[in-house]
C-alpha cells in the first residue's frame, strides 16, 4: 500500500500493522490501532490510540514505524450518546 506523504494532525485514522508470523500456527498476525494522529514525518507515525469503548483499556500514546504499516484510512469520530 502506498502511504500518504502527509497525514494531518488530529485526523482520526485506523492503522493496520504487521506483527509477523506466529511461531505456533505459522500465520501472519496483525494489530489495528484507532486514534488521532499527533505527528507523521514519513517514517514514524505518532498517535493517541482511543480508549476502548467498554473501558477495558485507557487511551495510549503509540509510535508506529512506517515499515510495519499495512493499511491506513480515515474513520469518523465516535458517537457519544449518554444514557
HELIX and SHEET records of a PDB file:
HELIX    1   1 UNK A   66  UNK A   68  5                                   3    
SHEET    1   A 5 UNK A  60  UNK A  65  0                                        
SHEET    2   A 5 UNK A  44  UNK A  49 -1                                        
SHEET    3   A 5 UNK A  28  UNK A  40 -1                                        
SHEET    4   A 5 UNK A  12  UNK A  21 -1                                        
SHEET    5   A 5 UNK A  69  UNK A  74 -1                                        
END                                                                             
